[in-house]
């Protein structure tokens, strides 16, 4: 990975926004700028990028052997008994504006503010977050690899699911299949919503037994080489779909297809949400599409940018987003179809390839 280029993006943004330094602390951001996945929990870990060129990495001494050498940072180590915030304060300017990682605990920020009373602090969406928006070719390849694993797992789950199994049975099978691919962990706890549970977008799988003819929403993803996958398919299990199921499914399928077609550089993100929402609303189901159309994906399963009706941000080549419209009929069933797409120079490329046709399992 080209960490120097990533640091350069932050420096450019610091200059553009008239900021003096950025403090990077979360495991995901730490990894993005160093190649080291380090989660020191309550112990301070930080990368500091200053506008004037200084680069520091601060970690507990027990992590010395874990740090991947980049030749870019001055490594500063502290040990139990030291005050790590005092060490952090030494590499930050006394005056000016400092961008702080959004994931940093507030009690650390409050203590740092006491040490830097003449500095001001801003959140990091426009610096650290913005620098991660555009995925380079290596990141896209890792996302494709992760997406291919999700495709394989989804195909096997669709073959596995049948009446009589519980939602938790299917969830455990999803976990087992991802484990066979040696993912580091799941992107999130799988969502398996059978029948009326499918009308709850983030239903937590339970002991509900899947019945003949149930429409089942399956939403899942795994993390491979630190990059996430996330996809959703909706199937009818062990029976024929009703006319209402077929109608709702065809509307969601068309909404997803139209939204994917609308993706290209220069288009506001809200246009993608508007496109999917218009298809569903014009069909009379607008009140039953209750969430945003999508979100960014990369090292985190939910990251910038977000595909919402009020996001004026323009799509750029290299952005990676989900497109996942849905219809949720309370007490009846739900439908969602989700793919991850990467924005290309003239459109987008899907990273998931499991059929979008309504599958009716045996």
VOPA-658800 format. One record per atom (N, C-alpha, C): x, y, z. Coordinates in steps of 0.001 Angstrom, whole numbers, padded with zeros to 6 digits, always signed. Example, Ala and Ser with C-alpha at 12.3 -4.5 7.8 and 13.67 -1.06 7.14 Angstrom:
<pts>
+013190-005690+007800/+012300-004500+007800/+013200-003300+007800/+012850-002250+007080/+013670-001060+007140/+012900+000030+007870/
</pts>
This chain:
<pts>
+000842-001195+000000/+000000+000000+000000/+000883+001252+000000/+000397+002299-000645/+001164+003539-000734/+000778+004463+000424/+001419+004254+001583/+001078+005042+002769/+001503+006497+002616/+002581+006725+001892/+003041+008099+001673/+001972+008906+000940/+001328+008269-000036/+000265+008941-000778/-000923+009235+000136/-001241+008296+001036/-002362+008494+001956/-002078+009634+002927/-000850+009687+003409/-000456+010793+004282/-000538+012110+003521/-000125+012070+002261/-000176+013269+001428/-001594+013808+001271/-002566+012901+001178/-003967+013336+001088/-004372+014118+002323/-003975+013603+003490/-004328+014281+004739/-003659+015643+004811/-002385+015699+004440/-001675+016981+004487/-002347+018008+003565/-002759+017548+002398/-003454+018440+001462/-004741+018970+002091/-005483+018099+002744/-006741+018501+003372/-006500+019424+004561/-005434+019154+005331/-005090+020052+006432/-004836+021460+005912/-004086+021546+004829/-003777+022842+004241/-005045+023516+003698/-005866+022723+003013/-007089+023247+002403/-008068+023771+003456/-008129+023092+004600/-009087+023442+005649/-008480+024321+006741/-007227+024733+006534/-006527+025575+007504/-006451+024898+008877/-006061+023632+008864/-005857+022867+010089/-004372+022607+010266/-003969+022304+011494/-002544+022177+011780/-002074+020749+012004/-002991+019861+012381/-002590+018480+012643/-003821+017580+012632/-003572+016291+012407/-004618+015270+012504/-004131+014181+013447/-005023+013750+014336/-004719+012681+015282/-005563+011465+014906/-004883+010358+014589/-005517+009132+014077/-005392+008050+015140/-006519+007502+015600/-006457+006593+016738/-007185+005260+016558/-008272+005214+015806/-009073+003986+015747/-008299+002886+015038/-008570+001615+015343/-007862+000517+014655/-007968+000595+013140/-009167+000960+012620/-009337+001020+011168/-008493+002129+010555/-008529+003311+011148/-007737+004416+010615/-006244+004190+010816/-005870+003633+011962/-004469+003305+012233/-003948+002343+011163/-004746+001341+010833/-004367+000368+009803/-004231+001042+008440/-005172+001908+008107/-005166+002555+006794/-003881+003343+006561/-003364+003970+007609/-002183+004826+007455/-000869+004143+007821/-000932+002870+008252/+000319+002223+008668/+000471+000777+008223/-000649+000119+007890/-000582-001308+007567/-000558-002190+008798/-000594-001602+009980/-000614-002357+011239/-002015-002330+011822/-002587-003529+012039/-003886-003591+012701/-003613-003709+014201/-003928-002662+014912/-003610-002606+016334/-004823-002082+017093/-005306-002882+018032/-006405-002453+018892/-005932-002563+020333/-005467-001443+020844/-004897-001440+022199/-005937-001128+023267/-007221-001123+022851/-008337-000925+023774/-008194+000399+024517/-008123+000379+025856/-008094+001640+026595/-006731+002323+026518/-005706+001622+026065/-004378+002239+025978/-004281+003109+024718/-003619+004232+024863/-003508+005167+023747/-002674+004591+022608/-003219+004692+021404/-002438+004488+020176/-002801+005646+019263/-001817+006209+018599/-002105+007373+017764/-001051+007535+016686/-001514+007977+015531/-000642+008490+014479/-000951+009975+014367/+000085+010784+014357/-000087+012234+014254/+000544+012710+012953/-000274+013391+012153/+000195+013993+010902/+000046+015502+011047/+001153+016223+010915/+001090+017681+011036/+001256+018327+009667/+000739+019545+009567/+000817+020267+008305/+002258+020597+007943/+003108+020756+008961/+004496+021163+008686/+005416+019976+008399/+004862+018768+008357/+005661+017635+007895/+006038+016597+008927/+005773+016854+010196/+006142+015875+011215/+005149+014710+011241/+005706+013489+011378/+004895+012273+011408/+005296+011449+012620/+004345+011159+013475/+004645+010413+014693/+003671+009256+014855/+004172+008167+015441/+003341+007036+015822/+003590+006769+017298/+002522+006816+018091/+002621+006620+019531/+001869+005345+019903/+002578+004383+020500/+001940+003132+020917/+002577+002658+022223/+001872+001778+022903/+002412+001168+024119/+003594+000281+023744/+004571+000206+024639/+005796-000546+024341/+005539-002032+024082/+004457-002582+024599/+004193-004002+024379/+003848-004295+022921/+003581-003246+022136/+003223-003435+020723/+004388-003196+019772/+005606-003043+020317/+006771-002757+019470/+006924-003754+018331/+006738-005019+018643/+006965-006061+017632/+005830-006163+016622/+004710-005527+016917/+003566-005595+016012/+003595-004523+014933/+004350-003468+015174/+004336-002328+014268/+005012-002690+012946/+004270-002527+011876/+004832-002778+010554/+005721-001606+010160/+006998-001859+009861/+007893-000746+009529/+007521-000086+008198/+007378+001226+008214/+007091+001973+006988/+008200+002957+006649/+009038+003281+007635/+010086+004265+007406/+009563+005687+007340/+008285+005869+007675/+007676+007190+007556/+007502+007889+008898/+007295+007130+009946/+006938+007711+011237/+008088+007650+012242/+008125+008650+013112/+008962+008558+014300/+008167+007768+015327/+008685+006624+015732/+007975+005767+016674/+008273+006200+018108/+007221+006476+018844/+007334+006893+020235/+006585+005883+021094/+007265+005289+022051/+006663+004242+022869/+006495+004707+024313/+005432+004267+024926/+005212+004571+026338/+004931+003264+027073/+005045+003299+028381/+004838+002085+029177/+003860+002386+030315/+003328+001332+030897/+002428+001505+032030/+003124+002334+033104/+002399+003301+033625/+002979+004234+034595/+003278+005580+033977/+003504+005614+032640/+003680+006877+031924/+002305+007495+031663/+002295+008797+031444/+001062+009450+031021/+001121+009616+029507/+000398+008766+028817/+000480+008728+027352/-000039+010016+026722/-000990+010686+027364/-001500+011940+026805/-000460+013050+026874/+000389+013001+027880/+001498+013964+027927/+002417+013766+026730/+002666+012483+026382/+003514+012183+025225/+002857+012671+023943/+001556+012429+023807/+000836+012906+022623/+000905+014427+022534/+000755+015089+023648/+000764+016554+023648/+002082+017124+023146/+003188+016397+023347/+004492+016915+022926/+004634+017015+021415/+003854+016252+020657/+003994+016274+019196/+002874+017071+018525/+002041+017718+019323/+000955+018535+018780/+001266+020012+018971/+000795+020848+018061/+001035+022291+018211/+000276+022853+019407/+000818+023916+019999/+000156+024557+021134/-001007+025432+020691/-000936+025908+019451/-001977+026779+018914/-002501+026169+017619/-003607+026709+017113/-004152+026247+015849/-005259+025233+016033/-005637+024593+014932/-006757+023658+014925/-006251+022232+014689/-006801+021316+015448/-006377+019914+015375/-007590+019052+015065/-007464+018212+014044/-008522+017265+013673/-008352+015989+014487/-009410+015601+015209/-009362+014439+016097/-010211+013309+015534/-009663+012116+015518/-010379+010918+015070/-011768+010843+015720/-012787+010676+014904/-014163+010619+015413/-014387+009494+016413/-013562+008451+016348/-013759+007288+017209/-013041+007407+018556/-012356+008506+018780/-011581+008643+020020/-012502+008900+021196/-012313+008204+022324/-013172+008428+023499/-013124+009875+023972/-014282+010390+024345/-014361+011796+024735/-013524+012108+025972/-013350+011144+026877/-012569+011442+028084/-011109+011722+027732/-010597+011093+026659/-009234+011403+026212/-009165+012810+025636/-010163+013162+024834/-010170+014501+024232/-010246+015585+025307/-011097+015382+026297/-011242+016380+027359/-009911+016593+028084/-009210+015508+028365/-007909+015616+029042/-006862+016279+028141/-006922+015980+026839/-005985+016611+025916/-006266+018107+025802/-007521+018478+025817/-007885+019896+025764/-007318+020651+026963/-007264+019992+028114/-006652+020631+029295/-005174+020886+029066/-004527+019988+028312/-003091+020135+028060/-002803+021121+026934/-003784+021358+026082/-003619+022276+024950/-004723+023339+024985/-004712+024204+026009/-005816+025161+026190/-005937+026204+025084/-004865+026409+024323/-004903+027436+023277/-005180+026844+021888/-005306+025540+021819/-005640+024887+020546/-007147+024657+020474/-007650+024491+019265/-009059+024122+019094/-009115+022785+018362/-010223+022087+018529/-010325+020715+018026/-011577+020548+017168/-011421+019839+016054/-012556+019576+015152/-012617+018082+014867/-013803+017607+014486/-013933+016183+014158/-013294+015898+012801/-013126+014615+012481/-012217+014241+011386/-012879+013836+010077/-014190+014036+009967/-014871+013606+008734/-014233+014213+007493/-013863+015485+007572/-013319+016184+006396/-011828+015974+006192/-011182+015252+007087/-009747+014992+006925/-009491+013493+006798/-009511+012802+007923/-009258+011356+007890/-010327+010642+007061/-011601+010979+007315/-012691+010345+006567/-012592+010607+005081/-012338+011856+004723/-012262+012212+003302/-011088+011532+002610/-010002+011334+003331/-008826+010709+002716/-009083+009237+002371/-010038+008614+003063/-010345+007207+002817/-011462+007006+001786/-012033+008081+001297/-013192+007971+000403/-012885+007213-000882/-011757+007521-001500/-011436+006946-002806/-010510+005758-002631/-010972+004586-003054/-010186+003360-002913/-009197+003239-004072/-007951+002874-003738/-006958+002653-004784/-007135+001249-005352/-006342+000907-006358/-006523-000376-007059/-006320-001568-006137/-005370-001454-005188/-005146-002556-004255/-006364-002761-003358/-006953-001666-002901/-008143-001771-002063/-009314-002365-002849/-009481-001937-004080/-010574-002478-004899/-010398-003976-005098/-009170-004408-005327/-008929-005843-005499/-009259-006621-004221/-008927-006061-003067/-009254-006715-001805/-010763-006759-001587/-011457-005697-001980/-012916-005678-001864/-013562-006673-002825/-012974-006834-003998/-013477-007838-004940/-013301-009246-004370/-012163-009479-003756/-011894-010778-003134/-012896-011059-002020/-013136-010059-001192/-014102-010215-000107/-015508-010405-000661/-015846-009661-001710/-017160-009792-002332/-017378-011160-002959/-016326-011719-003545/-016427-013054-004148/-016698-014113-003079/-016095-013948-001905/-016358-014873-000798/-017827-014781-000392/-018337-013546-000288/-019746-013366+000073/-020663-014012-000960/-020326-013877-002240/-021108-014535-003289/-021169-016038-003073/-020014-016624-002799/-019957-018076-002617/-020774-018508-001406/-020647-017766-000319/-021403-018103+000888/-022900-017972+000630/-023303-016900-000038/-024732-016699-000294/-025305-017826-001145/-024591-018242-002174/-025079-019338-003018/-025288-020608-002193/-024340-020884-001305/-024452-022091-000485/-025572-021977+000542/-025778-020786+001071/-026858-020595+002037/-028217-020772+001364/-028341-020257+000156/-029602-020418-000578/-029887-021902-000846/-028837-022668-001130/-029019-024116-001308/-029370-024812+000011/-028893-024257+001109/-029058-024879+002432/-030432-024621+003048/-030960-023422+002841/-032155-022998+003566/-033367-023821+003148/-034184-024188+004136/-035385-024992+003856/-036371-024840+005013/-037631-025196+004771/-038630-025123+005847/-038222-026009+007026/-038524-025533+008217/-038206-026291+009425/-036961-025800+010130/-036032-025191+009378/-034865-024580+010005/-035284-023298+010708/-034558-022935+011742/-034805-021647+012375/-033897-020593+011753/-034246-019334+012012/-033383-018244+011550/-031976-018417+012107/-031873-018814+013372/-030548-019004+013982/-029785-020145+013316/-030487-021191+012879/-029819-022274+012155/-029126-021721+010916/-029830-020870+010198/-029275-020305+008965/-028117-019361+009295/-028280-018588+010360/-027200-017698+010790/-025936-018478+011123/-026089-019598+011829/-024923-020409+012195/-024270-021013+010956/-025068-021371+009962/-024499-021896+008725/-023718-020814+007988/-024240-019591+007993/-023511-018467+007387/-022154-018299+008068/-022149-018331+009386/-020888-018192+010126/-019920-019320+009774/-020452-020530+009685/-019596-021693+009371/-018971-021546+007990/-019763-021121+007026/-019267-021008+005652/-018226-019901+005524/-018465-018779+006188/-017448-017717+006161/-016159-018195+006828/-016287-018954+007895/-015092-019459+008590/-014269-020357+007675/-014923-021113+006792/-014205-021966+005844/-013344-021139+004892/-013751-019895+004660/-012977-018982+003815/-011922-018218+004616/-011819-018556+005910/-010796-017953+006780/-010906-016427+006855/-012139-015941+006954/-012302-014505+007189/-011850-014185+008607/-011407-012947+008814/-010976-012556+010162/-012165-012525+011119/-013281-012009+010632/-014511-011961+011410/-015641-011588+010454/-016868-011617+010957/-017996-011191+010142/-018070-009666+010127/-018608-009118+009048/-018803-007665+008978/-019816-007208+010020/-020770-008080+010328/-021819-007824+011326/-022517-009154+011563/-023320-009218+012606/-024061-010452+012865/-025088-010642+011760/-025103-011788+011075/-025994-011962+009925/-027457-011706+010281/-028160-011120+009316/-029601-010887+009458/-030328-011946+008633/-031150-012735+009281/-032020-013694+008599/-033425-013419+009106/-034261-012846+008245/-035618-012477+008648/-036649-013255+007855/-037330-014179+008506/-038314-015030+007840/-039718-014476+008021/-040514-014512+006949/-041900-014068+007045/-041991-012641+007539/-042811-012423+008569/-043029-011062+009072/-041752-010451+009645/-040792-011276+010071/-039530-010736+010590/-038730-010041+009495/-038955-010427+008249/-038269-009784+007133/-038682-008344+006945/-039807-007954+007563/-040266-006569+007481/-039565-005671+008486/-038674-006258+009294/-037845-005493+010227/-036447-005436+009622/-036032-004304+009055/-034782-004255+008273/-033561-004826+008976/-033415-004575+010282/-032250-005076+011023/-032670-006094+012082/-033581-006965+011702/-034047-008013+012611/-032884-008864+013110/-032875-009133+014413/-031871-010020+014989/-032382-011450+014937/-031695-012297+014224/-032149-013674+014009/-032464-014355+015333/-033592-015071+015357/-034002-015734+016589/-034431-017175+016289/-035242-017735+017161/-035652-019133+017013/-036875-019305+016115/-037268-018252+015422/-038396-018363+014494/-038119-019458+013466/-039080-020345+013309/-038928-021448+012358/-039411-021005+010985/-038642-021330+009978/-038988-020961+008604/-040081-021898+008105/-041172-021310+007634/-042320-022094+007174/-042337-022177+005655/-043071-023152+005148/-043229-023308+003701/-043822-022028+003119/-043162-021491+002092/-043653-020295+001425/-043208-018990+002037/-042416-019048+003110/-041921-017810+003716/-040974-017084+002779/-041112-015770+002721/-040103-014930+002081/-039066-014606+003153/-037781-014833+002844/-036714-014682+003837/-035660-013702+003325/-035368-012696+004136/-034305-011730+003840/-033010-012231+004471/-031937-012293+003664/-030627-012756+004144/-029614-011654+003865/-029075-011075+004926/-028119-009963+004823/-026872-010371+005598/-025690-010359+004923/-024488-010893+005559/-023234-010330+004916/-022118-010523+005612/-020837-010098+005064/-019711-010584+005958/-018517-010617+005387/-017338-011045+006134/-016168-010115+005860/-015161-010187+006716/-013969-009338+006569/-012777-010221+006234/-012229-010022+005047/-011065-010770+004586/-009933-009799+004308/-008765-010056+004897/-007614-009163+004740/-007985-007727+005097/-008851-007594+006099/-009277-006316+006678/-010260-005543+005800/-010761-006142+004720/-011740-005451+003881/-013069-006204+003886/-014147-005437+003985/-015475-005985+004251/-016226-006391+002986/-017204-007256+003192/-018245-007496+002204/-019582-007274+002887/-020616-007062+002086/-021963-006829+002602/-022916-007056+001440/-023825-007996+001563/-024793-008228+000485/-026079-008790+001054/-027164-008568+000326/-028478-009063+000741/-029195-009681-000449/-029812-010813-000191/-030731-011421-001149/-031996-011826-000402/-033094-011909-001129/-034384-012303-000561/-034915-013478-001360/-035286-014545-000666/-035729-015773-001336/-037062-016228-000750/-037770-017034-001523/-038983-017692-001037/-038629-019156-000814/-038934-019655+000374/-038434-020966+000793/-039522-022037+000711/-039246-023091-000086/-040059-024304-000087/-041469-024158-000603/-041736-023123-001373/-043093-022949-001896/-043139-021876-002959/-044351-021591-003419/-044547-020586-004449/-044721-019213-003843/-044136-018216-004474/-044341-016838-004040/-045758-016400-004348/-046335-015606-003451/-047651-015039-003718/-047511-013919-004745/-048633-013489-005295/-048600-012399-006264/-048076-011117-005618/-048433-010887-004351/-047940-009701-003662/-046425-009766-003469/-045917-010966-003154/-044466-011125-003018/-043773-010835-004344/-044324-011391-005406/-043710-011194-006731/-043719-009718-007113/-044828-009051-006823/-044937-007634-007166/-043917-006808-006402/-043867-007004-005073/-042926-006232-004254/-041487-006516-004664/-041187-007773-004935/-039829-008130-005311/-039437-007455-006629/-040338-007479-007600/-040010-006899-008911/-039778-005397-008808/-040510-004746-007896/-040334-003298-007702/-038961-003013-007089/-038586-003773-006061/-037277-003581-005430/-036156-003882-006419/-036324-004929-007204/-035315-005294-008199/-035127-004159-009205/-036231-003579-009660/-036136-002484-010626/-035525-001250-009977/-035880-000977-008713/-035309+000171-008009/-033795+000019-007872/-033363-001190-007544/-031925-001418-007400/-031208-001268-008734/-031795-001834-009786/-031182-001746-011112/-031079-000300-011578/-032147+000488-011383/-032141+001886-011818/-031131+002699-011021/-031029+002420-009725/-030070+003152-008897/-028639+002831-009314/-028356+001556-009599/-027008+001162-010039/-026682+001841-011370/-027646+001892-012281/-027427+002543-013578/-027130+004027-013423/-027660+004644-012367/-027477+006083-012161/-026114+006438-011597/-025367+005446-011130/-024077+005710-010487/-023016+006058-011531/-022428+007229-011399/-021287+007628-012220/-020672+008879-011616/-019410+009151-011932/-018757+010327-011355/-019523+011613-011670/-019559+012516-010677/-020202+013811-010881/-021656+013856-010489/-022251+012709-010179/-023654+012651-009787/-023756+012787-008263/-024641+013645-007758/-024798+013745-006295/-025302+012422-005714/-024811+012091-004550/-025243+010854-003900/-026749+010834-003671/-027332+012003-003424/-028778+012031-003189/-029555+011594-004432/-028969+011759-005612/-029637+011327-006837/-029811+009805-006858/-028842+009083-006317/-028938+007629-006272/-030073+007216-005338/-030143+007869-004180/-031245+007595-003253/-032581+007984-003892/-032626+009141-004519/-033869+009608-005146/-034331+008642-006232/-033382+008093-006998/-033727+007186-008093/-034401+005921-007567/-033785+005308-006569/-034372+004094-005990/-035707+004400-005329/-035779+005518-004605/-036997+005864-003861/-038146+006207-004811/-037817+006842-005944/-038857+007204-006907/-039535+005958-007462/-038734+004948-007830/-039313+003716-008390/-040286+003085-007390/-039865+003017-006134/-040695+002377-005108/-041914+003241-004782/-041734+004556-004744/-042851+005447-004420/-043899+005459-005526/-043427+005501-006772/-044370+005516-007888/-045185+004235-007970/-044659+003153-007418/-045393+001892-007397/-046331+001795-006195/-046331+002850-005347/-047260+002881-004228/-046718+002337-002922/-045396+002075-002869/-044808+001475-001672/-043824+002410-000965/-043877+003695-001278/-042901+004633-000724/-042837+004643+000794/-043981+004493+001442/-044012+004521+002907/-043341+003303+003515/-043068+002285+002699/-042494+001034+003204/-041012+000869+002868/-040410+001937+002353/-038953+001971+002151/-038420+002917+003216/-037927+002366+004314/-037746+003134+005547/-036299+003457+005912/-035355+003222+005011/-033956+003508+005332/-033256+004108+004122/-032028+004555+004324/-031238+005117+003232/-030978+004037+002175/-030596+004468+000997/-030350+003530-000097/-029005+002838+000023/-028051+003442+000737/-026760+002768+000836/-025751+003514+001690/-024559+002959+001724/-023470+003479+002559/-022143+003109+001922/-021090+003817+002313/-019757+003438+001876/-019306+002160+002547/-018318+001509+001941/-017783+000252+002476/-016308+000159+002139/-015536-000375+003080/-014103-000556+002870/-013530-001350+004018/-012656-000719+004803/-012144-001358+006015/-013282-001496+007028/-014222-000559+006996/-015417-000633+007826/-016618-000952+006957/-017598-001631+007556/-018768-002027+006777/-019695-000837+006532/-019669+000151+007423/-020414+001394+007224/-019426+002543+007372/-019127+003208+006274/-018226+004352+006299/-018666+005348+005242/-018023+006507+005206/-018332+007514+004193/-018077+006933+002794/-018912+007346+001804/-020032+008287+001870/-021363+007557+002092/-022386+008286+002479/-023687+007686+002726/-024675+008112+001638/-025435+007152+001156/-026362+007376+000042/-027719+007744+000635/-027890+009024+000909/-029102+009521+001545/-029755+010596+000677/-030980+010925+001015/-031753+011867+000201/-031267+013302+000329/-030407+013587+001314/-029939+014961+001511/-028429+015122+001292/-027776+014091+000771/-026324+014168+000598/-025985+014748-000780/-025503+015993-000771/-025159+016691-002021/-023774+016305-002546/-023022+015544-001776/-021670+015159-002175/-021692+014457-003525/-020707+014750-004369/-020654+014164-005704/-019896+012835-005684/-020401+011885-006444/-019690+010621-006616/-018386+010863-007361/-017347+010099-006973/-016052+010185-007640/-015558+008784-007947/-014757+008673-008994/-014163+007388-009340/-013365+006863-008147/-013601+005625-007770/-012914+005027-006637/-013756+004936-005386/-014876+005647-005341/-015792+005467-004212/-016422+004081-004283/-016712+003510-003123/-017359+002197-003053/-018583+002340-002154/-019753+001969-002693/-021000+002128-001943/-021884+000902-002110/-022801+000743-001151/-023846-000273-001303/-025061+000372-001953/-025823-000443-002694/-027123-000036-003226/-028109-001075-002723/-029005-000678-001792/-029829-001680-001107/-031244-001195-000785/-032037-000904-001819/-033424-000519-001555/-034226-001689-000991/-035341-001368-000358/-036178-002425+000196/-037626-001995+000349/-038494-002979+000511/-039903-002768+000852/-040193-003652+002051/-040798-003040+003086/-041046-003767+004334/-042511-003599+004731/-043274-004678+004606/-044704-004658+004894/-044934-005236+006285/-045221-004385+007278/-045323-004841+008668/-046285-006014+008841/-045800-007029+009582/-046623-008191+009871/-046778-009152+008722/-046099-008873+007582/-046283-009713+006389/-044954-010269+005887/-044146-009433+005248/-042831-009853+004754/-042026-008631+004365/-040751-008846+004064/-039884-007786+003584/-039073-008250+002391/-038584-007283+001614/-037722-007550+000456/-036576-006556+000475/-035354-007036+000324/-034198-006159+000133/-033223-006853-000801/-032644-006085-001713/-031584-006575-002600/-030421-005606-002470/-029246-006141-002161/-028079-005281-001921/-026847-005810-002640/-026193-004904-003342/-024873-005165-003927/-023943-004024-003557/-022649-004324-003564/-021613-003303-003447/-021137-002948-004844/-020982-001641-005110/-020478-001200-006406/-019297-000261-006197/-018357-000297-007137/-017241+000643-007126/-017438+001591-008300/-017309+002885-008054/-017503+003892-009089/-016315+003874-010035/-016595+003765-011335/-015561+003754-012372/-015583+005090-013124/-014771+005192-014149/-014672+006466-014881/-015965+006836-015601/-016771+005826-015953/-017988+006119-016706/-019242+005431-016154/-019171+004918-014941/-020329+004235-014360/-019927+003552-013067/-020203+002270-012997/-019792+001516-011809/-019682+000038-012143/-019017-000686-011260/-018852-002131-011389/-019394-002794-010136/-020254-003784-010321/-020780-004532-009184/-019698-005467-008652/-019665-005598-007326/-018741-006536-006699/-019447-007804-006227/-020772-007882-006459/-021535-009086-006130/-022280-009563-007364/-022358-010888-007523/-022866-011425-008777/-023887-012544-008611/-024387-012760-007397/-025461-013735-007201/-026720-013192-007878/-027469-014068-008517/-028646-013670-009294/-029574-012741-008531/-030159-011779-009270/-031159-010884-008697/-032578-011365-008968/-032717-012463-009657/-034051-013006-009904/-034619-013566-008602/-035947-013573-008485/-036582-014121-007291/-036381-015635-007271/-035619-016080-006278/-035318-017507-006150/-036354-018148-005244/-036941-019245-005718/-037880-020016-004921/-037242-021372-004671/-036788-021583-003435/-036057-022806-003125/-037009-023998-003045/-036442-025186-003160/-037251-026407-003093/-037548-026769-001643/
</pts>
